[in-house]
Amino acid sequence: MEVVIHAVVLAFGLILPLGVQNVFIFNQGMRQRRYIHALPAVITAGVSDTLLIGAAVGGVSLILLQWPLLANVMYAVGSLFLLYMAWSIWRSSESVEGSQTVMSAGRQIAFAASVSLLNPHALLDTVAVIGTSSLQYEGVERIYFALTAAAVSWIWFLGLAGAGRVIGRTDRTGRISLVFNRFSAVVMVGLVCMMLWKLIYS
């Protein structure tokens, strides 16, 4: 029980702060016409987090902590992807209110994978927090720790998309979606600035 509680607290601590992944999942829940249509993004984010947690707990991703140059490359590549996403979302918000383009399942998967696997903050946080904390457990306890942390991610993403869908139903004019898209783009640019700052002054 202590292992499960520990994993839940750490996972929620990592996933609750406003980030690109959360913004994107909520956005898809709000913009898709039905909840089920947002599942490609939700499933991709859940699978990505599960893979990252598995790698961190397994010790594979600890390589990132031993190679500072690799981390810098990740920050540079991640910044480019986030800028592209911010530009794409801002462009979509320029559509006529109420007629914004809805992402296809393929684009949802590609975007969700990029913000999950190419986001240096998510990668390094998972390694530093989940990976390091798991070292105090052995055998079955470490497996429980990893499974619990992954389950928290899945539950959170499913709920986040659901919350977005509830708000999307009340958005008859499309104005809420338009404002949220622009807010999402600004958040992404802000995160890019933070990553570039770390890259330059690290």
N, C-alpha and C positions, 0 to 999 in steps of 0.2 A: 504493500500500500504506500509506503514511503517513496518507493521508486516511481510509482504512478503519479503521486502528488507532485513530486519534484519535476517530472517531465512536463506535466500540465502547466505548472507555474512558469517554467522556462519557455515553453512553446508559446504560451499566451504573451509573455513578456516580449518575445521577438516579433510576433505577428500582429499585435494590437496597434503599434504606432503607425501613423499614416505613411504609406509608402506606395511606390508605383504599382506593385502587385495588387494591393488592396484596392487602389483607385480603379485599376483596370477591371477587376472582377465585379466591383460594384457597378461600374459603368456599363458592363455588358448585361448585367441583370436588369438595369434600368432601361436600356435601349432595345433589347430584344423583345419581340412581340409576345413570346411565351417563355416561361421559366426554363423549359426543356431546351430551348434554343441557345441558352447561355451555358449549358453544360460542357460544351467543348473547352471553353476557357477554364471552367471550374475543375474539370478532370485533369487538364494539362497542368494547371497550377498545383493540384494535389499530387499528381505523379511526380512532378519536378521536385516539390518539397520532400516527398518520400525518398527520392533518389539522393538528394543532398543530405538528408538526415542519415540515411544508410551509409553514405560515404564518410560523413563526419564521425559517426559512431564506430565505423570500421577502421578509422585511422587513415583512410586513403587521402582525404582532403587536407590532412595535416601538412602535406607537402607545400601548400600555399603559405604556411607560416614560416617555412624554411627557405623559401625563395622569394625575397622581396621584389625582384625584378618581374617575376610572374604576376605578382599582385598589381604592380604598376601597369603592366600590359592589360590586365583585366579592367583596371579603372579606365584606361584609354578606350578600349573596345566598347565597354559598357556605356561610356559617355556618348559615343557615336550612335549606338542603338537607341538610347533614351532620347537623343536629339531628334532622330528620325521619327520615333513614336510621337514625340511632342508635336512635331510638324504635321504628321498625319492626322492626329486628333484635332489639332487646331483647324486644319483645312476642312475636316468633316463638320466642324461646328459652324463653318461659314455657309453651310447649306441653308436653304429656306427653312424657317421654323416649322417643326412638325414633319419635315420630309428628309431628315438626315439619313445618310446611308447607314444601313445596318450591316455589321461585319458578318462575313460568311464564316462557316465552321473552320475552314482552312486558315483564314486570317486570324481567327481567335486563337487557334492552336499555335500558330507561328508567333503571335504577339505575346501570348501567355508564357510560352517557352522562353522567349527572349528576356522578358522582365523577370523571370524566375531563375534562369540558368546563367544569364549574362549580366546580372545585377551584382556588382562587386560587394555592395553592402550586405545583400542576402547571403552570398557565399561566405564572406569572411565572418559574418555574425554567426552563421550556422557552425562554422569550424571552431570559432573561439568560444562560443557558449555551449551549444549542444555537444560538439565533439569533446571539448575539454571536460565538461561536467560528466560525461558518460564514462570517463576513465576510472571513476571511483567504484564502478560496478563491474562485475564479471559474469560471464556465462549467461544464464537465463535472465538474470536481472538486467543486464545490458540490452538484451533483446526486448524485454518489457519496456524499458526506457525509450528505445527507438520507436517501437510500435505506438506507444502512447503519444509521443511527440508528433508522429505522423498523423495519428487520428485527430489530434487537435487541429492540425492544418486543414484536413478534409472537412471537418465539421464547421470550421470558421468560414471557409470558402463557400460551402453550400448555403450557410446562413447569410453571408454577405451578398451573394447573388439574389437570394430571396428578398432581402431588404431592398435591394435596388429595384427589383420587379414591382414591389409594393409601391414605391415612389413613382416608378415609371407609369403605373396605371393611373395615377392622379395627374400625370403630366399631359393634359389634353392638347396644349398648344405647342409643346416641345421646348418651351423656354427653360424649364429646369434642366433638361438634358443638355441644351446649348450652353448654359452657364457652367454646368458641371464639367462638360468637355473642356471648356477653356480653363477652368480651375485645374483639371487634370494635367493639361499641357503646361501650365505654370509650375505645378508641383514637380513635374519631370525636369523642367529646365532648372529649377532650384536645386534638385538632387545632382544634376550634371555639374553645376557650379561648385557644389560641395566636393564632388569627386575630383574635379580638376584642381581644386585648391589643395586637396590631400596629395594629388599626383605631383603638383609643382613643389610643394613645401615638405614633402616626406623625405 
